[in-house]
Structures are given as structure tokens and as C-alpha cells.
Amino acid sequence: MSSLRIAHTYDIGSFAAMKALLGSRGVTALDLAIGGHLAIAGADQGYFIEVVPDDRLRACQILRDNDLGKYLLDT
């Protein structure tokens, strides 16, 4: 099953809120935590929300409608 990263945050609280919100609206959010070492240049760090491609547009709209659009990646 393929998935798309739609949102990123460095804060686990925001991550949990986004995942719970999407879940409450019937969107399955696959979580991906990345914690690279600070010494590694260009490492992705923080928490990503991933969804299946069919849910991407709906999930992005749900996050925007709930003032969480600032966490969206280039979608």
C-alpha cells in the first residue's frame, strides 16, 4: 500500500491532535516518526502524517478547516 506524507511537525502534541482529528473524520492516518541525529546534515526530524493517496485531498482540507494548515507539506 502506498502512502503520501501530507503534514509535518516537530511537536508530538500537534502530531497526536492531527492524527486524532483525521481519525475522527474517517481518514486513516499512518504515522511516521523520524528522529535523525542533529549532526547529520539534511536529516528529516520530527513527526509526519501519512495518508493513502485517495484520502490526500480530504485530509488536507480537514487540517486546513481546523487551523492546522500550517503543518501541511507542499500539497
C-alpha positions in Angstrom: 0.0 0.0 0.0 1.4 3.4 -1.0 1.1 6.4 1.2 1.8 10.2 0.9 3.3 12.4 3.5 0.9 15.4 3.9 2.0 17.1 7.2 5.0 17.5 9.4 5.6 18.9 12.9 8.3 18.8 15.5 5.8 18.7 18.3 4.3 15.4 19.4 1.2 17.1 20.7 0.4 18.6 17.4 1.1 15.3 15.7 -1.3 13.5 18.0 -4.0 16.1 17.5 -3.8 15.9 13.7 -3.9 12.1 13.8 -6.8 12.0 16.1 -8.8 14.6 14.2 -8.3 12.8 10.9 -9.2 9.5 12.5 -12.4 11.0 13.9 -13.4 12.1 10.4 -12.8 8.6 9.0 -9.4 9.2 7.4 -6.8 6.6 8.4 -3.6 8.5 9.2 -0.4 6.4 9.1 2.1 7.9 11.4 5.8 8.1 10.7 8.3 9.4 13.2 11.7 10.4 12.0 14.4 11.2 14.5 17.7 11.7 12.8 20.7 12.8 14.6 21.4 16.6 14.7 24.9 16.1 13.3 23.6 14.6 10.1 23.1 17.4 7.6 19.7 17.4 6.0 18.1 14.8 8.2 14.3 14.9 8.4 13.3 15.2 12.0 10.0 15.3 13.7 6.7 13.6 13.0 5.0 13.1 9.7 1.3 12.3 9.0 0.8 10.0 6.0 -2.4 9.0 4.3 -3.3 6.8 1.4 -3.4 8.7 -1.9 -7.2 8.6 -2.2 -7.6 10.4 1.2 -5.0 13.2 0.5 -7.3 16.0 -0.6 -9.9 15.3 2.0 -7.3 15.1 4.8 -5.6 18.3 3.7 -8.9 20.1 3.7 -9.8 18.8 7.2 -6.5 20.1 8.6 -7.0 23.5 6.9 -10.5 23.8 8.2 -9.2 23.2 11.7 -6.4 25.8 11.7 -3.8 23.1 11.2 -2.9 24.0 7.6 0.5 25.4 8.7 1.7 21.9 9.2 0.9 20.8 5.7 3.7 20.0 3.3 3.6 21.2 -0.3 0.2 19.6 -1.1 
